Amino acid sequence: MNLDVEHARTAWMDMDRTPESRELLSEFQGSRYFRITAVPATDDAVRNLMDHGDVQAVIRILPDTRAT
């Protein structure tokens, strides 16, 4: 039995919108474990995707709130 998850339908919610978060997205897109199938902009959109079974997971990148 193999319990590895491959190609999990995943939503990507990037609230940071930095070069680093875009690089992280690229790494996830290159992974066999995740398939980014949605890019919701709101929490309601995330809830809708989950409620309808359109995605199996949500990755939310929070904004960097550190003071510079």
PyMOL Python script that loads the backbone (N, CA, C, O; Angstrom):
from pymol import cmd

cmd.read_pdbstr("""\
ATOM      1  N   MET A   1       0.840  -1.161   0.000  1.00  0.00           N
ATOM      2  CA  MET A   1       0.000   0.000   0.000  1.00  0.00           C
ATOM      3  C   MET A   1       0.892   1.233   0.000  1.00  0.00           C
ATOM      4  O   MET A   1       1.890   1.291   0.719  1.00  0.00           O
ATOM      5  N   ASN A   2       0.527   2.204  -0.804  1.00  0.00           N
ATOM      6  CA  ASN A   2       1.262   3.453  -0.899  1.00  0.00           C
ATOM      7  C   ASN A   2       0.326   4.582  -0.466  1.00  0.00           C
ATOM      8  O   ASN A   2      -0.722   4.788  -1.078  1.00  0.00           O
ATOM      9  N   LEU A   3       0.695   5.299   0.570  1.00  0.00           N
ATOM     10  CA  LEU A   3      -0.143   6.390   1.069  1.00  0.00           C
ATOM     11  C   LEU A   3       0.327   7.764   0.605  1.00  0.00           C
ATOM     12  O   LEU A   3      -0.167   8.783   1.088  1.00  0.00           O
ATOM     13  N   ASP A   4       1.271   7.798  -0.323  1.00  0.00           N
ATOM     14  CA  ASP A   4       1.742   9.074  -0.847  1.00  0.00           C
ATOM     15  C   ASP A   4       0.623   9.764  -1.628  1.00  0.00           C
ATOM     16  O   ASP A   4      -0.084   9.140  -2.420  1.00  0.00           O
ATOM     17  N   VAL A   5       0.485  11.040  -1.387  1.00  0.00           N
ATOM     18  CA  VAL A   5      -0.481  11.839  -2.133  1.00  0.00           C
ATOM     19  C   VAL A   5       0.247  12.459  -3.314  1.00  0.00           C
ATOM     20  O   VAL A   5       1.316  13.050  -3.156  1.00  0.00           O
ATOM     21  N   GLU A   6      -0.334  12.321  -4.492  1.00  0.00           N
ATOM     22  CA  GLU A   6       0.246  12.947  -5.679  1.00  0.00           C
ATOM     23  C   GLU A   6      -0.844  13.737  -6.393  1.00  0.00           C
ATOM     24  O   GLU A   6      -1.999  13.317  -6.448  1.00  0.00           O
ATOM     25  N   HIS A   7      -0.464  14.867  -6.928  1.00  0.00           N
ATOM     26  CA  HIS A   7      -1.351  15.711  -7.731  1.00  0.00           C
ATOM     27  C   HIS A   7      -2.603  16.139  -6.966  1.00  0.00           C
ATOM     28  O   HIS A   7      -3.700  16.154  -7.523  1.00  0.00           O
ATOM     29  N   ALA A   8      -2.435  16.483  -5.698  1.00  0.00           N
ATOM     30  CA  ALA A   8      -3.567  16.962  -4.899  1.00  0.00           C
ATOM     31  C   ALA A   8      -4.054  18.292  -5.461  1.00  0.00           C
ATOM     32  O   ALA A   8      -3.270  19.224  -5.640  1.00  0.00           O
ATOM     33  N   ARG A   9      -5.344  18.372  -5.736  1.00  0.00           N
ATOM     34  CA  ARG A   9      -5.925  19.622  -6.231  1.00  0.00           C
ATOM     35  C   ARG A   9      -5.801  20.672  -5.131  1.00  0.00           C
ATOM     36  O   ARG A   9      -6.347  20.516  -4.039  1.00  0.00           O
ATOM     37  N   THR A  10      -5.077  21.734  -5.436  1.00  0.00           N
ATOM     38  CA  THR A  10      -4.704  22.710  -4.422  1.00  0.00           C
ATOM     39  C   THR A  10      -5.035  24.125  -4.872  1.00  0.00           C
ATOM     40  O   THR A  10      -4.817  24.489  -6.028  1.00  0.00           O
ATOM     41  N   ALA A  11      -5.563  24.917  -3.949  1.00  0.00           N
ATOM     42  CA  ALA A  11      -5.776  26.345  -4.204  1.00  0.00           C
ATOM     43  C   ALA A  11      -4.580  27.105  -3.644  1.00  0.00           C
ATOM     44  O   ALA A  11      -4.039  26.748  -2.597  1.00  0.00           O
ATOM     45  N   TRP A  12      -4.177  28.146  -4.346  1.00  0.00           N
ATOM     46  CA  TRP A  12      -3.036  28.969  -3.952  1.00  0.00           C
ATOM     47  C   TRP A  12      -3.540  30.387  -3.702  1.00  0.00           C
ATOM     48  O   TRP A  12      -4.028  31.045  -4.620  1.00  0.00           O
ATOM     49  N   MET A  13      -3.423  30.853  -2.471  1.00  0.00           N
ATOM     50  CA  MET A  13      -3.875  32.206  -2.119  1.00  0.00           C
ATOM     51  C   MET A  13      -2.669  33.003  -1.652  1.00  0.00           C
ATOM     52  O   MET A  13      -2.217  32.859  -0.516  1.00  0.00           O
ATOM     53  N   ASP A  14      -2.155  33.840  -2.536  1.00  0.00           N
ATOM     54  CA  ASP A  14      -0.941  34.607  -2.259  1.00  0.00           C
ATOM     55  C   ASP A  14      -1.315  36.018  -1.818  1.00  0.00           C
ATOM     56  O   ASP A  14      -1.645  36.875  -2.638  1.00  0.00           O
ATOM     57  N   MET A  15      -1.258  36.238  -0.522  1.00  0.00           N
ATOM     58  CA  MET A  15      -1.578  37.551   0.024  1.00  0.00           C
ATOM     59  C   MET A  15      -0.322  38.410   0.193  1.00  0.00           C
ATOM     60  O   MET A  15      -0.405  39.578   0.573  1.00  0.00           O
ATOM     61  N   ASP A  16       0.832  37.823  -0.092  1.00  0.00           N
ATOM     62  CA  ASP A  16       2.103  38.525   0.058  1.00  0.00           C
ATOM     63  C   ASP A  16       2.516  39.201  -1.252  1.00  0.00           C
ATOM     64  O   ASP A  16       2.973  40.344  -1.255  1.00  0.00           O
ATOM     65  N   ARG A  17       2.349  38.487  -2.352  1.00  0.00           N
ATOM     66  CA  ARG A  17       2.653  39.003  -3.699  1.00  0.00           C
ATOM     67  C   ARG A  17       4.063  39.581  -3.809  1.00  0.00           C
ATOM     68  O   ARG A  17       4.263  40.705  -4.269  1.00  0.00           O
ATOM     69  N   THR A  18       5.017  38.790  -3.378  1.00  0.00           N
ATOM     70  CA  THR A  18       6.418  39.197  -3.458  1.00  0.00           C
ATOM     71  C   THR A  18       7.149  38.247  -4.401  1.00  0.00           C
ATOM     72  O   THR A  18       6.629  37.185  -4.743  1.00  0.00           O
ATOM     73  N   PRO A  19       8.348  38.628  -4.819  1.00  0.00           N
ATOM     74  CA  PRO A  19       9.131  37.696  -5.637  1.00  0.00           C
ATOM     75  C   PRO A  19       9.339  36.353  -4.929  1.00  0.00           C
ATOM     76  O   PRO A  19       9.372  35.304  -5.572  1.00  0.00           O
ATOM     77  N   GLU A  20       9.478  36.394  -3.618  1.00  0.00           N
ATOM     78  CA  GLU A  20       9.684  35.151  -2.863  1.00  0.00           C
ATOM     79  C   GLU A  20       8.444  34.263  -2.902  1.00  0.00           C
ATOM     80  O   GLU A  20       8.554  33.045  -3.048  1.00  0.00           O
ATOM     81  N   SER A  21       7.273  34.866  -2.773  1.00  0.00           N
ATOM     82  CA  SER A  21       6.047  34.056  -2.806  1.00  0.00           C
ATOM     83  C   SER A  21       5.803  33.506  -4.209  1.00  0.00           C
ATOM     84  O   SER A  21       5.286  32.398  -4.354  1.00  0.00           O
ATOM     85  N   ARG A  22       6.164  34.257  -5.233  1.00  0.00           N
ATOM     86  CA  ARG A  22       6.033  33.752  -6.613  1.00  0.00           C
ATOM     87  C   ARG A  22       7.021  32.626  -6.875  1.00  0.00           C
ATOM     88  O   ARG A  22       6.711  31.682  -7.601  1.00  0.00           O
ATOM     89  N   GLU A  23       8.201  32.721  -6.290  1.00  0.00           N
ATOM     90  CA  GLU A  23       9.180  31.641  -6.418  1.00  0.00           C
ATOM     91  C   GLU A  23       8.677  30.377  -5.718  1.00  0.00           C
ATOM     92  O   GLU A  23       8.840  29.269  -6.229  1.00  0.00           O
ATOM     93  N   LEU A  24       8.070  30.554  -4.557  1.00  0.00           N
ATOM     94  CA  LEU A  24       7.507  29.412  -3.840  1.00  0.00           C
ATOM     95  C   LEU A  24       6.394  28.761  -4.661  1.00  0.00           C
ATOM     96  O   LEU A  24       6.306  27.535  -4.720  1.00  0.00           O
ATOM     97  N   LEU A  25       5.550  29.565  -5.290  1.00  0.00           N
ATOM     98  CA  LEU A  25       4.503  29.034  -6.165  1.00  0.00           C
ATOM     99  C   LEU A  25       5.121  28.201  -7.276  1.00  0.00           C
ATOM    100  O   LEU A  25       4.637  27.110  -7.579  1.00  0.00           O
ATOM    101  N   SER A  26       6.169  28.698  -7.873  1.00  0.00           N
ATOM    102  CA  SER A  26       6.843  27.967  -8.943  1.00  0.00           C
ATOM    103  C   SER A  26       7.334  26.605  -8.465  1.00  0.00           C
ATOM    104  O   SER A  26       7.247  25.615  -9.191  1.00  0.00           O
ATOM    105  N   GLU A  27       7.845  26.562  -7.250  1.00  0.00           N
ATOM    106  CA  GLU A  27       8.313  25.295  -6.694  1.00  0.00           C
ATOM    107  C   GLU A  27       7.154  24.328  -6.467  1.00  0.00           C
ATOM    108  O   GLU A  27       7.287  23.130  -6.719  1.00  0.00           O
ATOM    109  N   PHE A  28       6.032  24.836  -5.996  1.00  0.00           N
ATOM    110  CA  PHE A  28       4.866  23.981  -5.806  1.00  0.00           C
ATOM    111  C   PHE A  28       4.352  23.476  -7.152  1.00  0.00           C
ATOM    112  O   PHE A  28       3.956  22.316  -7.268  1.00  0.00           O
ATOM    113  N   GLN A  29       4.356  24.337  -8.167  1.00  0.00           N
ATOM    114  CA  GLN A  29       3.885  23.926  -9.491  1.00  0.00           C
ATOM    115  C   GLN A  29       4.777  22.845 -10.095  1.00  0.00           C
ATOM    116  O   GLN A  29       4.313  22.045 -10.907  1.00  0.00           O
ATOM    117  N   GLY A  30       6.027  22.814  -9.715  1.00  0.00           N
ATOM    118  CA  GLY A  30       6.948  21.806 -10.216  1.00  0.00           C
ATOM    119  C   GLY A  30       6.914  20.509  -9.433  1.00  0.00           C
ATOM    120  O   GLY A  30       7.607  19.553  -9.781  1.00  0.00           O
ATOM    121  N   SER A  31       6.117  20.468  -8.384  1.00  0.00           N
ATOM    122  CA  SER A  31       6.040  19.292  -7.527  1.00  0.00           C
ATOM    123  C   SER A  31       5.010  18.301  -8.062  1.00  0.00           C
ATOM    124  O   SER A  31       3.979  18.699  -8.603  1.00  0.00           O
ATOM    125  N   ARG A  32       5.289  17.030  -7.911  1.00  0.00           N
ATOM    126  CA  ARG A  32       4.302  16.026  -8.323  1.00  0.00           C
ATOM    127  C   ARG A  32       3.214  15.859  -7.267  1.00  0.00           C
ATOM    128  O   ARG A  32       2.209  15.192  -7.514  1.00  0.00           O
ATOM    129  N   TYR A  33       3.403  16.452  -6.109  1.00  0.00           N
ATOM    130  CA  TYR A  33       2.456  16.279  -5.017  1.00  0.00           C
ATOM    131  C   TYR A  33       1.280  17.260  -5.070  1.00  0.00           C
ATOM    132  O   TYR A  33       0.212  16.980  -4.525  1.00  0.00           O
ATOM    133  N   PHE A  34       1.473  18.388  -5.716  1.00  0.00           N
ATOM    134  CA  PHE A  34       0.443  19.420  -5.746  1.00  0.00           C
ATOM    135  C   PHE A  34       0.118  19.789  -7.182  1.00  0.00           C
ATOM    136  O   PHE A  34       0.996  19.816  -8.044  1.00  0.00           O
ATOM    137  N   ARG A  35      -1.161  20.076  -7.430  1.00  0.00           N
ATOM    138  CA  ARG A  35      -1.588  20.615  -8.714  1.00  0.00           C
ATOM    139  C   ARG A  35      -2.419  21.850  -8.387  1.00  0.00           C
ATOM    140  O   ARG A  35      -3.534  21.744  -7.877  1.00  0.00           O
ATOM    141  N   ILE A  36      -1.868  23.014  -8.683  1.00  0.00           N
ATOM    142  CA  ILE A  36      -2.568  24.268  -8.387  1.00  0.00           C
ATOM    143  C   ILE A  36      -3.706  24.391  -9.391  1.00  0.00           C
ATOM    144  O   ILE A  36      -3.479  24.542 -10.591  1.00  0.00           O
ATOM    145  N   THR A  37      -4.933  24.324  -8.881  1.00  0.00           N
ATOM    146  CA  THR A  37      -6.101  24.348  -9.758  1.00  0.00           C
ATOM    147  C   THR A  37      -6.956  25.589  -9.566  1.00  0.00           C
ATOM    148  O   THR A  37      -7.902  25.814 -10.321  1.00  0.00           O
ATOM    149  N   ALA A  38      -6.632  26.401  -8.559  1.00  0.00           N
ATOM    150  CA  ALA A  38      -7.411  27.611  -8.304  1.00  0.00           C
ATOM    151  C   ALA A  38      -6.536  28.638  -7.608  1.00  0.00           C
ATOM    152  O   ALA A  38      -5.611  28.303  -6.867  1.00  0.00           O
ATOM    153  N   VAL A  39      -6.860  29.912  -7.872  1.00  0.00           N
ATOM    154  CA  VAL A  39      -6.153  31.017  -7.234  1.00  0.00           C
ATOM    155  C   VAL A  39      -7.217  31.974  -6.682  1.00  0.00           C
ATOM    156  O   VAL A  39      -7.483  33.025  -7.266  1.00  0.00           O
ATOM    157  N   PRO A  40      -7.817  31.597  -5.556  1.00  0.00           N
ATOM    158  CA  PRO A  40      -8.884  32.432  -4.999  1.00  0.00           C
ATOM    159  C   PRO A  40      -8.343  33.734  -4.424  1.00  0.00           C
ATOM    160  O   PRO A  40      -7.211  33.800  -3.945  1.00  0.00           O
ATOM    161  N   ALA A  41      -9.177  34.765  -4.481  1.00  0.00           N
ATOM    162  CA  ALA A  41      -8.762  36.076  -3.979  1.00  0.00           C
ATOM    163  C   ALA A  41      -9.381  36.404  -2.622  1.00  0.00           C
ATOM    164  O   ALA A  41      -8.935  37.329  -1.942  1.00  0.00           O
ATOM    165  N   THR A  42     -10.401  35.652  -2.229  1.00  0.00           N
ATOM    166  CA  THR A  42     -11.097  35.960  -0.980  1.00  0.00           C
ATOM    167  C   THR A  42     -11.319  34.689  -0.159  1.00  0.00           C
ATOM    168  O   THR A  42     -11.243  33.573  -0.672  1.00  0.00           O
ATOM    169  N   ASP A  43     -11.592  34.892   1.120  1.00  0.00           N
ATOM    170  CA  ASP A  43     -11.911  33.761   1.987  1.00  0.00           C
ATOM    171  C   ASP A  43     -13.196  33.068   1.543  1.00  0.00           C
ATOM    172  O   ASP A  43     -13.308  31.846   1.639  1.00  0.00           O
ATOM    173  N   ASP A  44     -14.166  33.844   1.056  1.00  0.00           N
ATOM    174  CA  ASP A  44     -15.411  33.243   0.562  1.00  0.00           C
ATOM    175  C   ASP A  44     -15.137  32.329  -0.629  1.00  0.00           C
ATOM    176  O   ASP A  44     -15.738  31.261  -0.746  1.00  0.00           O
ATOM    177  N   ALA A  45     -14.242  32.742  -1.502  1.00  0.00           N
ATOM    178  CA  ALA A  45     -13.896  31.906  -2.649  1.00  0.00           C
ATOM    179  C   ALA A  45     -13.219  30.612  -2.194  1.00  0.00           C
ATOM    180  O   ALA A  45     -13.469  29.548  -2.760  1.00  0.00           O
ATOM    181  N   VAL A  46     -12.375  30.702  -1.186  1.00  0.00           N
ATOM    182  CA  VAL A  46     -11.724  29.513  -0.626  1.00  0.00           C
ATOM    183  C   VAL A  46     -12.783  28.569  -0.067  1.00  0.00           C
ATOM    184  O   VAL A  46     -12.770  27.370  -0.346  1.00  0.00           O
ATOM    185  N   ARG A  47     -13.692  29.117   0.719  1.00  0.00           N
ATOM    186  CA  ARG A  47     -14.761  28.310   1.319  1.00  0.00           C
ATOM    187  C   ARG A  47     -15.590  27.618   0.237  1.00  0.00           C
ATOM    188  O   ARG A  47     -15.928  26.441   0.364  1.00  0.00           O
ATOM    189  N   ASN A  48     -15.909  28.342  -0.806  1.00  0.00           N
ATOM    190  CA  ASN A  48     -16.696  27.787  -1.905  1.00  0.00           C
ATOM    191  C   ASN A  48     -15.953  26.624  -2.582  1.00  0.00           C
ATOM    192  O   ASN A  48     -16.552  25.587  -2.867  1.00  0.00           O
ATOM    193  N   LEU A  49     -14.669  26.796  -2.833  1.00  0.00           N
ATOM    194  CA  LEU A  49     -13.871  25.726  -3.448  1.00  0.00           C
ATOM    195  C   LEU A  49     -13.848  24.485  -2.568  1.00  0.00           C
ATOM    196  O   LEU A  49     -14.002  23.366  -3.056  1.00  0.00           O
ATOM    197  N   MET A  50     -13.653  24.689  -1.272  1.00  0.00           N
ATOM    198  CA  MET A  50     -13.609  23.559  -0.343  1.00  0.00           C
ATOM    199  C   MET A  50     -14.985  22.902  -0.203  1.00  0.00           C
ATOM    200  O   MET A  50     -15.095  21.676  -0.217  1.00  0.00           O
ATOM    201  N   ASP A  51     -16.026  23.717  -0.070  1.00  0.00           N
ATOM    202  CA  ASP A  51     -17.378  23.181   0.108  1.00  0.00           C
ATOM    203  C   ASP A  51     -17.827  22.329  -1.073  1.00  0.00           C
ATOM    204  O   ASP A  51     -18.545  21.344  -0.900  1.00  0.00           O
ATOM    205  N   HIS A  52     -17.400  22.713  -2.276  1.00  0.00           N
ATOM    206  CA  HIS A  52     -17.805  21.979  -3.478  1.00  0.00           C
ATOM    207  C   HIS A  52     -16.828  20.870  -3.858  1.00  0.00           C
ATOM    208  O   HIS A  52     -17.023  20.192  -4.866  1.00  0.00           O
ATOM    209  N   GLY A  53     -15.787  20.684  -3.065  1.00  0.00           N
ATOM    210  CA  GLY A  53     -14.832  19.617  -3.347  1.00  0.00           C
ATOM    211  C   GLY A  53     -13.942  19.890  -4.546  1.00  0.00           C
ATOM    212  O   GLY A  53     -13.355  18.968  -5.113  1.00  0.00           O
ATOM    213  N   ASP A  54     -13.841  21.160  -4.934  1.00  0.00           N
ATOM    214  CA  ASP A  54     -13.012  21.514  -6.093  1.00  0.00           C
ATOM    215  C   ASP A  54     -11.531  21.429  -5.781  1.00  0.00           C
ATOM    216  O   ASP A  54     -10.721  21.202  -6.680  1.00  0.00           O
ATOM    217  N   VAL A  55     -11.166  21.607  -4.523  1.00  0.00           N
ATOM    218  CA  VAL A  55      -9.767  21.484  -4.106  1.00  0.00           C
ATOM    219  C   VAL A  55      -9.705  20.621  -2.848  1.00  0.00           C
ATOM    220  O   VAL A  55     -10.673  20.500  -2.098  1.00  0.00           O
ATOM    221  N   GLN A  56      -8.545  20.033  -2.650  1.00  0.00           N
ATOM    222  CA  GLN A  56      -8.331  19.199  -1.478  1.00  0.00           C
ATOM    223  C   GLN A  56      -7.530  19.924  -0.402  1.00  0.00           C
ATOM    224  O   GLN A  56      -7.500  19.503   0.755  1.00  0.00           O
ATOM    225  N   ALA A  57      -6.884  21.013  -0.796  1.00  0.00           N
ATOM    226  CA  ALA A  57      -6.051  21.768   0.138  1.00  0.00           C
ATOM    227  C   ALA A  57      -5.975  23.217  -0.320  1.00  0.00           C
ATOM    228  O   ALA A  57      -6.210  23.536  -1.485  1.00  0.00           O
ATOM    229  N   VAL A  58      -5.643  24.075   0.619  1.00  0.00           N
ATOM    230  CA  VAL A  58      -5.427  25.493   0.320  1.00  0.00           C
ATOM    231  C   VAL A  58      -4.101  25.893   0.941  1.00  0.00           C
ATOM    232  O   VAL A  58      -3.843  25.629   2.115  1.00  0.00           O
ATOM    233  N   ILE A  59      -3.271  26.527   0.142  1.00  0.00           N
ATOM    234  CA  ILE A  59      -2.019  27.083   0.652  1.00  0.00           C
ATOM    235  C   ILE A  59      -2.189  28.591   0.632  1.00  0.00           C
ATOM    236  O   ILE A  59      -2.385  29.199  -0.421  1.00  0.00           O
ATOM    237  N   ARG A  60      -2.109  29.180   1.813  1.00  0.00           N
ATOM    238  CA  ARG A  60      -2.303  30.621   1.944  1.00  0.00           C
ATOM    239  C   ARG A  60      -0.987  31.241   2.386  1.00  0.00           C
ATOM    240  O   ARG A  60      -0.461  30.915   3.450  1.00  0.00           O
ATOM    241  N   ILE A  61      -0.465  32.133   1.566  1.00  0.00           N
ATOM    242  CA  ILE A  61       0.760  32.860   1.877  1.00  0.00           C
ATOM    243  C   ILE A  61       0.347  34.193   2.468  1.00  0.00           C
ATOM    244  O   ILE A  61      -0.204  35.045   1.772  1.00  0.00           O
ATOM    245  N   LEU A  62       0.616  34.373   3.758  1.00  0.00           N
ATOM    246  CA  LEU A  62       0.221  35.598   4.436  1.00  0.00           C
ATOM    247  C   LEU A  62       1.173  36.736   4.096  1.00  0.00           C
ATOM    248  O   LEU A  62       2.337  36.502   3.772  1.00  0.00           O
ATOM    249  N   PRO A  63       0.676  37.972   4.169  1.00  0.00           N
ATOM    250  CA  PRO A  63       1.543  39.118   3.889  1.00  0.00           C
ATOM    251  C   PRO A  63       2.625  39.244   4.950  1.00  0.00           C
ATOM    252  O   PRO A  63       2.420  38.917   6.118  1.00  0.00           O
ATOM    253  N   ASP A  64       3.761  39.718   4.520  1.00  0.00           N
ATOM    254  CA  ASP A  64       4.870  39.972   5.446  1.00  0.00           C
ATOM    255  C   ASP A  64       4.536  41.256   6.197  1.00  0.00           C
ATOM    256  O   ASP A  64       4.451  42.331   5.603  1.00  0.00           O
ATOM    257  N   THR A  65       4.352  41.136   7.490  1.00  0.00           N
ATOM    258  CA  THR A  65       3.957  42.308   8.291  1.00  0.00           C
ATOM    259  C   THR A  65       5.099  42.858   9.117  1.00  0.00           C
ATOM    260  O   THR A  65       4.889  43.707   9.984  1.00  0.00           O
ATOM    261  N   ARG A  66       6.317  42.376   8.855  1.00  0.00           N
ATOM    262  CA  ARG A  66       7.466  42.895   9.601  1.00  0.00           C
ATOM    263  C   ARG A  66       7.731  44.337   9.221  1.00  0.00           C
ATOM    264  O   ARG A  66       7.664  44.697   8.046  1.00  0.00           O
ATOM    265  N   ALA A  67       8.027  45.148  10.192  1.00  0.00           N
ATOM    266  CA  ALA A  67       8.392  46.550   9.926  1.00  0.00           C
ATOM    267  C   ALA A  67       9.806  46.592   9.338  1.00  0.00           C
ATOM    268  O   ALA A  67      10.692  45.856   9.773  1.00  0.00           O
ATOM    269  N   THR A  68       9.997  47.440   8.371  1.00  0.00           N
ATOM    270  CA  THR A  68      11.325  47.571   7.751  1.00  0.00           C
ATOM    271  C   THR A  68      12.044  48.781   8.269  1.00  0.00           C
ATOM    272  O   THR A  68      13.173  49.050   7.860  1.00  0.00           O
TER     273      THR A  68
END
""", "prot")
cmd.dss("prot")
cmd.show_as("cartoon", "prot")
cmd.util.cbc("prot")
cmd.orient("prot")
